[in-house]
Amino acid sequence: MKIVVTGSLGNISKPLTIELIQKGHSVTVISSNDKKRAEIESLGAIAAIGSLQDVEFVTATFTGADAVYSMVPPENYFDPSFDLLSYYRSIGQNYKDAIKNTGVKRVVNLSTIGGHLEAGNGILVGAHNVERILNTLAADVSITHIRPTEFYYNLLSQIYSAKNNGFIASNIGGDVINSWVSPIDIANVITEELTTKLDGRNVRYVASEELTYNELVKVLGKAIGNNDLKWVQLTNEQMENGLLSIGMNPKIAAGLTEMYAAIDSGLLYEDYINNKPSHFGTVKLKDFAVNFAKAYNEI
């Protein structure tokens, strides 16, 4: 198969590209960074260098593809002028137009836990909007929306607090169960979906392990040699003010606070609970804790 992978050589796209090539597929990787060209080609893939906000470039790259993996790359949350929701809508519309105009019939789109919600999910409404845009494509375009749970590597932002304060904090209660996932496990599922013939619109959740936050800090605390590491619940106001204090875009700070509050209330996981994956991935928190401890020891 001829498959286009977006996301450059990111946490998901790089292992995805490697796996697809190992399985004998022809892979084109889109990247906005020409410095990634040599690494992409060293993997055996074709490098397509350009911007996802250039619909003509996206269309040209999708031409002739049997399947496409679509995702919206991260942007700078600290840019005060950045409009996150407009960014998501723009990329989603470009994907739709390129798919429509090139006749691609198989799409696997990276969405997120909470992607079913049109409100109350904070910044994740952007992924919801991309799902809605893609779902307006003709019925003969098969789409699977991948909804991973929270990424382990999001915990890396808590290293400073763990080291200097002896606790990790968020506006989520310590007894709340959250589901975590590794990019490796997500890449495995995307590979399976890209190479499987399906019809219509489908949703697939991906998860590696479920833990309470109190259980989570025990695992991380052991890894960094601090068995007294605590989980501290903040108020929503404290959470938002903390994000603002480090210079985050105010709208994104409010959106992240709402997103975490939706984990605390259970709203974000309502659909996930009813549609859990048939099996969890193989990468567990104890595996990620090795990387957490390495980063912890380097600061």
Phi, psi and chi 1 to 4 in degrees:
 res  aa     phi    psi   chi1   chi2   chi3   chi4
   1 MET       -  149.5  -67.1  176.8   65.5      -
   2 LYS   -97.4  116.2  -66.4 -178.3  178.2  178.9
   3 ILE  -124.6  134.3  -60.4  172.7      -      -
   4 VAL  -102.2  130.0  175.3      -      -      -
   5 VAL  -114.4  124.0  170.2      -      -      -
   6 THR   -94.7  170.2   61.2      -      -      -
   7 GLY    95.4   11.2      -      -      -      -
   8 SER    53.0 -134.0 -170.9      -      -      -
   9 LEU  -111.3   50.6  -65.1  178.7      -      -
  10 GLY   -76.6 -172.9      -      -      -      -
  11 ASN   -59.0  -32.1  -68.8  -56.7      -      -
  12 ILE   -98.2  -44.8  -64.4  172.0      -      -
  13 SER   -65.4  -34.2  -63.2      -      -      -
  14 LYS   -66.9  -52.7 -176.9  173.5 -177.9  177.7
  15 PRO   -64.2  -30.6   18.3  -30.3      -      -
  16 LEU   -63.2  -47.5  171.7   62.4      -      -
  17 THR   -60.2  -45.8  -63.4      -      -      -
  18 ILE   -59.9  -45.2  -68.5  170.5      -      -
  19 GLU   -65.7  -42.1 -174.2  170.6   -2.3      -
  20 LEU   -64.3  -41.2  -71.7  170.2      -      -
  21 ILE   -66.2  -40.3  -70.7  171.2      -      -
  22 GLN   -61.0  -28.5  -72.4  175.8  -17.2      -
  23 LYS   -88.0    4.1  -68.0 -178.0 -179.6  -63.1
  24 GLY    93.7   11.7      -      -      -      -
  25 HIS   -88.9  153.9  -59.2  -72.7      -      -
  26 SER   -89.2  121.1  172.9      -      -      -
  27 VAL  -120.2  130.4  179.5      -      -      -
  28 THR  -110.1  126.7  -63.1      -      -      -
  29 VAL  -108.4  124.1  176.1      -      -      -
  30 ILE   -87.8  130.6  -68.4  179.6      -      -
  31 SER  -143.1  144.4  177.5      -      -      -
  32 SER   -86.9   -5.7   62.3      -      -      -
  33 ASN  -110.7  110.5 -174.3   -4.4      -      -
  34 ASP   -64.2  -20.3 -167.8   49.0      -      -
  35 LYS   -68.5  -14.4  -67.5 -179.6 -179.9  178.8
  36 LYS   -86.2   -9.0  -65.1  -71.0 -174.6 -179.3
  37 ARG   -55.7  -50.1 -178.1 -172.3  -60.7  -86.5
  38 ALA   -62.5  -41.4      -      -      -      -
  39 GLU   -67.7  -40.3 -174.2  178.8   -1.3      -
  40 ILE   -60.0  -47.1  -69.6  168.9      -      -
  41 GLU   -69.0  -29.6  -67.6  176.2  -11.8      -
  42 SER   -66.6  -22.6   72.6      -      -      -
  43 LEU   -80.8  -12.1  -63.0  177.3      -      -
  44 GLY    98.3   10.3      -      -      -      -
  45 ALA   -99.3  167.8      -      -      -      -
  46 ILE   -95.9  131.3  -59.9  165.9      -      -
  47 ALA   -92.2  127.8      -      -      -      -
  48 ALA  -117.0  107.2      -      -      -      -
  49 ILE   -98.7  120.7  -52.4  -59.5      -      -
  50 GLY   173.5 -176.9      -      -      -      -
  51 SER  -103.6  137.0  171.9      -      -      -
  52 LEU   -68.9  -12.8  -67.3  174.9      -      -
  53 GLN   -87.7    1.6  -61.4 -166.4   65.2      -
  54 ASP  -104.6   98.3  178.5   -8.6      -      -
  55 VAL   -63.9  -30.0   68.4      -      -      -
  56 GLU   -67.8  -40.4  -67.5 -176.8   -0.4      -
  57 PHE   -63.8  -45.3  162.4   74.8      -      -
  58 VAL   -62.0  -43.2  178.6      -      -      -
  59 THR   -62.5  -45.0  -58.2      -      -      -
  60 ALA   -62.3  -38.2      -      -      -      -
  61 THR   -72.2  -34.5  -53.1      -      -      -
  62 PHE   -75.4  -19.2  -76.5    9.1      -      -
  63 THR   -59.6  126.6  -61.1      -      -      -
  64 GLY    87.1   -2.0      -      -      -      -
  65 ALA   -78.8  144.0      -      -      -      -
  66 ASP   -84.6  -28.8  -60.9  -55.8      -      -
  67 ALA  -154.1  154.8      -      -      -      -
  68 VAL  -134.2  135.4  165.4      -      -      -
  69 TYR  -102.1  116.4  161.8   61.3      -      -
  70 SER  -109.3  139.9   61.5      -      -      -
  71 MET  -152.5  158.1   60.6   88.8   68.6      -
  72 VAL  -101.5  113.3  178.4      -      -      -
  73 PRO   -63.8  151.4  -20.5   33.2      -      -
  74 PRO   -66.4  154.0   24.3  -33.8      -      -
  75 GLU  -129.4 -176.3  -89.4  -69.5  -15.1      -
  76 ASN   -81.7  106.0 -177.8    8.2      -      -
  77 TYR   -73.1   -6.2  -76.0    6.7      -      -
  78 PHE  -103.4    4.3  -66.8   86.0      -      -
  79 ASP   -82.8  113.9  178.2   -7.0      -      -
  80 PRO   -65.7  -18.5   23.3  -33.4      -      -
  81 SER   -97.0   -1.9   64.6      -      -      -
  82 PHE   -74.8  127.4  179.3   54.8      -      -
  83 ASP  -102.8   97.2 -172.6  -25.6      -      -
  84 LEU   -63.5  -44.1 -178.9   64.0      -      -
  85 LEU   -69.0  -37.6  -62.4 -172.9      -      -
  86 SER   -64.8  -38.1  -67.3      -      -      -
  87 TYR   -60.1  -47.4  171.0   69.3      -      -
  88 TYR   -61.8  -44.8  -93.9   81.9      -      -
  89 ARG   -63.2  -39.6  -76.0 -168.4  -65.3  -92.0
  90 SER   -64.2  -47.7  173.4      -      -      -
  91 ILE   -64.6  -42.8  -60.7  -63.7      -      -
  92 GLY   -60.5  -41.5      -      -      -      -
  93 GLN   -67.2  -38.3 -172.9   62.9   48.1      -
  94 ASN   -64.2  -40.4  -76.2   -5.2      -      -
  95 TYR   -60.9  -47.4  -78.3  148.6      -      -
  96 LYS   -57.7  -48.8  175.2 -168.3  170.9 -178.4
  97 ASP   -63.0  -41.6  -68.0  -15.6      -      -
  98 ALA   -66.9  -40.8      -      -      -      -
  99 ILE   -64.9  -45.1  -68.1  162.9      -      -
 100 LYS   -61.5  -43.4  177.7 -178.7  177.4 -179.7
 101 ASN   -81.4  -12.9  -68.2  -27.9      -      -
 102 THR  -109.3  -10.3   57.8      -      -      -
 103 GLY    78.1   19.2      -      -      -      -
 104 VAL   -60.7  134.9  171.3      -      -      -
 105 LYS  -111.5   -8.2  -61.7  -57.8 -178.1 -173.7
 106 ARG  -131.1  121.4 -177.8   72.9  178.2  114.7
 107 VAL  -129.8  130.9  178.6      -      -      -
 108 VAL  -117.8  115.6  178.3      -      -      -
 109 ASN  -110.5  129.2  172.5   58.1      -      -
 110 LEU   -79.7  110.8 -178.2   68.2      -      -
 111 SER  -108.1 -135.7 -176.4      -      -      -
 112 THR  -165.6  159.9  177.7      -      -      -
 113 ILE   -52.5  138.0 -175.9   78.5      -      -
 114 GLY    85.0    1.1      -      -      -      -
 115 GLY   -66.9  -13.2      -      -      -      -
 116 HIS   -79.4  -13.9   65.9  -66.3      -      -
 117 LEU   -94.7  136.0  -66.2  166.9      -      -
 118 GLU   -96.8   -2.4   61.8 -178.0   29.9      -
 119 ALA  -161.3  156.2      -      -      -      -
 120 GLY    86.7   -2.4      -      -      -      -
 121 ASN  -108.3   12.7   54.4   -7.2      -      -
 122 GLY    61.9 -133.3      -      -      -      -
 123 ILE   -65.9  -15.3   64.4  168.5      -      -
 124 LEU   -73.6   -7.6  -57.0 -176.9      -      -
 125 VAL   -63.6  -23.2   71.1      -      -      -
 126 GLY   -61.2  -44.7      -      -      -      -
 127 ALA   -66.7  -36.9      -      -      -      -
 128 HIS   -58.9  -43.2  169.3   81.7      -      -
 129 ASN   -64.9  -36.7  -69.9  -21.4      -      -
 130 VAL   -65.4  -42.5  172.2      -      -      -
 131 GLU   -54.9  -47.7  -74.9 -165.9   20.2      -
 132 ARG   -62.8  -41.5  -70.0 -179.5   61.0 -176.7
 133 ILE   -62.9  -48.2  -69.0  168.1      -      -
 134 LEU   -65.3  -33.5  -67.4  179.1      -      -
 135 ASN   -68.8  -10.2  -75.9  -16.2      -      -
 136 THR   -85.5   -3.1   63.4      -      -      -
 137 LEU   -65.0  162.1  -75.9  160.8      -      -
 138 ALA   -56.4  152.1      -      -      -      -
 139 ALA   -63.0  -21.3      -      -      -      -
 140 ASP   -81.6   -0.7   63.4  -17.7      -      -
 141 VAL   -91.9  115.6  179.2      -      -      -
 142 SER   -84.3  126.0  169.4      -      -      -
 143 ILE  -128.3  130.5  -55.9  172.4      -      -
 144 THR  -116.1  122.1  -61.4      -      -      -
 145 HIS   -92.6  117.4  -63.5  -65.7      -      -
 146 ILE   -87.7  123.2  -58.5  -65.6      -      -
 147 ARG  -117.2   86.9  -67.7 -177.8 -177.0  164.3
 148 PRO   -72.3  155.9   25.2  -31.9      -      -
 149 THR   -84.4 -161.4   55.7      -      -      -
 150 GLU   -71.0  137.2 -174.9  161.7    2.8      -
 151 PHE   -74.9  135.6  -70.9   47.8      -      -
 152 TYR   -52.8  -41.8  -72.2  128.2      -      -
 153 TYR   -68.3  -11.3   64.4   68.1      -      -
 154 ASN   -62.1  -23.0  -71.5  -16.9      -      -
 155 LEU   -70.0  -16.9  -67.9  163.8      -      -
 156 LEU   -62.5  -25.1  -66.5  173.4      -      -
 157 SER   -69.2  -11.5   64.8      -      -      -
 158 GLN   -96.6    1.8  -64.6  -83.3   10.7      -
 159 ILE   -61.7  -42.8  -73.8  175.3      -      -
 160 TYR   -60.2  -45.8  179.9   86.9      -      -
 161 SER   -64.7  -41.3 -179.2      -      -      -
 162 ALA   -60.3  -39.8      -      -      -      -
 163 LYS   -79.5  -39.1 -170.1  156.8 -164.5  171.5
 164 ASN   -97.4  -23.0  -67.5  -80.2      -      -
 165 ASN  -113.1  -18.4  -56.9  -38.5      -      -
 166 GLY    77.3   15.7      -      -      -      -
 167 PHE  -150.1  162.2   62.8   76.6      -      -
 168 ILE  -116.0  136.5  -65.7  176.5      -      -
 169 ALA  -132.0  147.2      -      -      -      -
 170 SER  -165.0  170.3  179.8      -      -      -
 171 ASN   -86.8   45.5   56.2  -31.7      -      -
 172 ILE  -130.8  137.1  -54.0  170.6      -      -
 173 GLY   -69.3  148.7      -      -      -      -
 174 GLY   -64.9  -24.3      -      -      -      -
 175 ASP   -92.1   -0.1  -69.1  -32.5      -      -
 176 VAL   -71.8  135.1  171.0      -      -      -
 177 ILE   -88.4  126.1  -61.9  172.7      -      -
 178 ASN  -118.7  153.9 -164.1    7.2      -      -
 179 SER  -106.3  135.1  179.3      -      -      -
 180 TRP  -119.6  157.2  -61.4   86.1      -      -
 181 VAL  -148.6  150.4   70.7      -      -      -
 182 SER   -99.6  142.7  163.0      -      -      -
 183 PRO   -56.8  -30.5  -24.4   34.0      -      -
 184 ILE   -62.7  -44.0  -60.1  -62.7      -      -
 185 ASP   -67.9  -34.6  -69.3  -29.4      -      -
 186 ILE   -66.4  -44.2  -60.3  170.0      -      -
 187 ALA   -59.7  -39.4      -      -      -      -
 188 ASN   -61.8  -41.2  -69.8  -20.4      -      -
 189 VAL   -69.8  -40.8  167.6      -      -      -
 190 ILE   -63.4  -40.9  -66.6  170.4      -      -
 191 THR   -57.0  -47.2  -62.8      -      -      -
 192 GLU   -59.3  -44.1 -177.8 -179.0  -34.8      -
 193 GLU   -68.4  -41.7  -70.9  -68.8  -31.7      -
 194 LEU   -62.0  -30.8  -77.1  168.9      -      -
 195 THR  -103.0   12.8   55.3      -      -      -
 196 THR  -115.2  132.3  -60.4      -      -      -
 197 LYS   -81.9  121.3 -178.6  174.2  173.5   54.5
 198 LEU  -133.8  161.6  -68.5  174.1      -      -
 199 ASP  -116.1  153.7  -64.6  -39.5      -      -
 200 GLY    75.5 -151.4      -      -      -      -
 201 ARG  -110.2  129.4  -52.5  -66.6 -175.1 -104.0
 202 ASN  -134.2  152.6  -55.9  -82.5      -      -
 203 VAL  -126.8  135.5  170.5      -      -      -
 204 ARG  -136.0  121.4 -175.9  167.7  176.3 -178.3
 205 TYR   -84.8  147.5  -74.4   94.1      -      -
 206 VAL  -129.4  129.4 -170.3      -      -      -
 207 ALA  -146.2  154.1      -      -      -      -
 208 SER  -112.2  -35.8  -58.3      -      -      -
 209 GLU  -165.5  146.4 -172.6  172.4   16.0      -
 210 GLU  -111.6  132.9  -66.5  179.4   -7.5      -
 211 LEU  -148.6  151.1  -63.2  149.3      -      -
 212 THR   -76.8  163.4   68.2      -      -      -
 213 TYR   -69.8  -30.0  -75.0   88.1      -      -
 214 ASN   -67.2  -37.9  -73.0  -29.6      -      -
 215 GLU   -67.7  -37.7  -69.1  170.3  -25.5      -
 216 LEU   -61.3  -45.5 -180.0  143.9      -      -
 217 VAL   -69.4  -24.9  -68.6      -      -      -
 218 LYS   -65.9  -42.6  -72.9 -177.5  179.7  178.3
 219 VAL   -66.8  -46.0  175.5      -      -      -
 220 LEU   -68.4  -39.3  -64.6 -178.7      -      -
 221 GLY   -60.4  -42.0      -      -      -      -
 222 LYS   -62.6  -40.1 -179.1  178.7  179.2 -179.1
 223 ALA   -65.9  -33.8      -      -      -      -
 224 ILE   -97.2    2.7   62.6  175.6      -      -
 225 GLY    79.3   25.0      -      -      -      -
 226 ASN  -129.7   90.5  179.0    7.8      -      -
 227 ASN   -72.3   -5.4  -69.0  -34.7      -      -
 228 ASP   -98.9    8.6  -67.1  -35.9      -      -
 229 LEU   -57.0  132.1 -175.1   67.2      -      -
 230 LYS  -114.5  157.0  -55.7  -62.9 -177.7 -173.9
 231 TRP  -102.9  129.3  179.2  -95.8      -      -
 232 VAL  -119.9  128.4  173.9      -      -      -
 233 GLN   -90.9  128.2 -176.9  176.6   10.6      -
 234 LEU   -97.4  159.8  -54.3  174.6      -      -
 235 THR   -75.7  164.3   65.2      -      -      -
 236 ASN   -60.5  -38.9  -69.5  -18.8      -      -
 237 GLU   -64.2  -43.7 -177.5  179.0   11.1      -
 238 GLN   -63.0  -39.9  -71.5  171.6  -32.8      -
 239 MET   -62.9  -50.2 -179.5   72.8 -171.9      -
 240 GLU   -65.1  -42.8 -174.6  170.1   -9.3      -
 241 ASN   -63.7  -35.0  -73.6  -19.8      -      -
 242 GLY   -63.9  -40.8      -      -      -      -
 243 LEU   -68.5  -38.9  -64.6  172.7      -      -
 244 LEU   -65.3  -34.2  -69.2  172.3      -      -
 245 SER   -67.1  -21.4   72.5      -      -      -
 246 ILE   -98.4    8.9   59.1  173.6      -      -
 247 GLY    93.0   15.3      -      -      -      -
 248 MET   -71.1  146.0 -173.0  170.8  -73.6      -
 249 ASN   -49.5  125.3  177.0  -51.6      -      -
 250 PRO   -55.6  -40.9  -27.7   35.8      -      -
 251 LYS   -67.2  -36.6  -71.5 -174.9  178.0  179.1
 252 ILE   -72.8  -37.6  -65.1  176.5      -      -
 253 ALA   -59.8  -43.4      -      -      -      -
 254 ALA   -65.9  -39.0      -      -      -      -
 255 GLY   -67.7  -39.6      -      -      -      -
 256 LEU   -65.8  -40.9  -79.3  170.0      -      -
 257 THR   -60.8  -43.8  -60.0      -      -      -
 258 GLU   -64.8  -39.0 -177.9  179.0   61.8      -
 259 MET   -61.8  -47.6  179.6 -171.3   75.2      -
 260 TYR   -67.7  -34.4  -71.1  126.1      -      -
 261 ALA   -63.1  -32.3      -      -      -      -
 262 ALA   -72.3  -25.8      -      -      -      -
 263 ILE   -70.2  -44.2  -65.0  175.6      -      -
 264 ASP   -61.3  -40.5 -176.1   65.2      -      -
 265 SER   -80.2  -18.1   69.8      -      -      -
 266 GLY    94.2   -8.2      -      -      -      -
 267 LEU   -58.3  -42.8  173.6   65.8      -      -
 268 LEU   -63.4  -26.8 -153.7   67.8      -      -
 269 TYR  -104.7    8.0  -81.5   85.8      -      -
 270 GLU   -58.7  -48.1  -73.7  179.2  -18.5      -
 271 ASP   -73.2  -36.8 -169.2   65.5      -      -
 272 TYR   -57.5  -44.9  164.8   83.9      -      -
 273 ILE   -59.1  -35.8  -71.2  170.9      -      -
 274 ASN   -84.1  -10.7  -65.9  -36.1      -      -
 275 ASN  -139.1   44.0  -61.6  -78.9      -      -
 276 LYS   -61.9  150.2  -75.9 -170.2 -179.3 -174.5
 277 PRO   -61.1  150.0   18.1  -28.8      -      -
 278 SER   -66.9  -24.9   57.9      -      -      -
 279 HIS  -149.7  151.3   60.1  -83.1      -      -
 280 PHE   -88.0  160.6  -77.6    2.6      -      -
 281 GLY   -70.6  174.9      -      -      -      -
 282 THR   -92.3  -16.0   60.3      -      -      -
 283 VAL   -87.9  118.8 -178.3      -      -      -
 284 LYS  -105.5  169.3  -55.2  -57.3  177.9 -175.7
 285 LEU   -57.2  -38.0  178.9   63.5      -      -
 286 LYS   -61.4  -30.2   63.4  179.3  177.3   60.0
 287 ASP   -71.5  -46.3  -57.0  -48.7      -      -
 288 PHE   -65.0  -32.0  166.6   77.2      -      -
 289 ALA   -57.9  -26.5      -      -      -      -
 290 VAL   -62.5  -45.1  175.0      -      -      -
 291 ASN   -69.0  -37.1  -64.8  -31.4      -      -
 292 PHE   -61.2  -44.8 -174.3   89.4      -      -
 293 ALA   -66.6  -38.0      -      -      -      -
 294 LYS   -62.4  -46.4 -178.0  175.7 -176.3  -67.2
 295 ALA   -66.1  -37.5      -      -      -      -
 296 TYR   -60.8  -41.9  176.3   92.7      -      -
 297 ASN   -77.2  -12.9  -68.9  -37.0      -      -
 298 GLU   -91.1   -9.9  -71.6  176.0  -11.2      -
 299 ILE  -100.0      -   64.6  170.7      -      -
